Amino acid sequence: MPVSVIFRILAGCLCFAFSGLSVHAEDSPTVLFKAAWLKNEAQSYTLEHKTYRLQQGDTSELETISLRADVTVRDSTYDRYVLVWSFCDFSMQSSHYPSVWLMQHIKDLKISCRTTTVGVLKEFPDLDHFRKGLDRAVESAFASYQGLPSEASRARVYRLREELESFLLTTIHHVHQAYGLGYTPGEIVEVPEKMNIPFSETAIDAVVRKKLDSYDPESGVAGLVMATVLDTIQLNKAMRPLSSALIQPVYKQENTSALVMHIPSGWPLYGFDKRELTQDRNLYGEFFEITHRQK
């Protein structure tokens, strides 16, 4: 996908996130995001996940995970699709070597998912097998590690294993969230949702705003931008136990995302999700991308 198109989608998403509801629907036909896959059809993607912390405006921590995902249509019937996601070529940039070591031990990690005939995600039938694959990677990494990692390092590797599972499943959910819905260019659709946040087990009430930012009938490429608005009161209540200060800090979170799809085939071309939690000049960020690999 051309870099210029990606930057335009990113810019459109940012403008949408901070522009409120001032855009109105145009007199244009609805564009339907739906699956049109063929059995044994396959596509390949590059996935990248970044986490970062800024304290007083300076970056204090940055980690990047990169990998490849091959997606194959294993079954196509009158009432469902079955897709298999195969993950490989894991790598990580981090100052924490045991975490980098773990990535080198993740092999043949797969998960299948069932969808409706239009591509709406229904279930992961082999989720337990997928999780056991991650557990085996952790066991293999520790068994072959030169020297015994400290208790803190072991805890961090186990936490990374949970974060990696969440990242991969979230990527699949992100891809499928648009399927089965039609959008009119310029029209904003609001969807209520529960949102998980870093550092808290409490889900927050939120509203997801979706807008079809672009559609080219000639190429069949459409760009959907999304922004999530969290309930500020619930957010700060959930974060309160993390602070020992007498005066409670004020937190805010900004979530923006986008998905670019080839409408005729129903295959995604690009997507991203960015979440940033801020308190004063301290910031925790998470960003992931999925990019179609050209054959």
Beta strands, then each sheet from edge to edge (+ up, - down):
strand 1: 31-33
strand 2: 42-55
strand 3: 58-76
strand 4: 81-93
strand 5: 109-115
strand 6: 121-123
strand 7: 181-183
strand 8: 188-195
strand 9: 204-216
strand 10: 221-230
strand 11: 251-262
strand 12: 267-279
strand 13: 282-292
sheet 1: 1+ 7-
sheet 2: 6+ 5- 4+ 3- 2+ 13- 12+ 11- 10+ 9- 8+
end
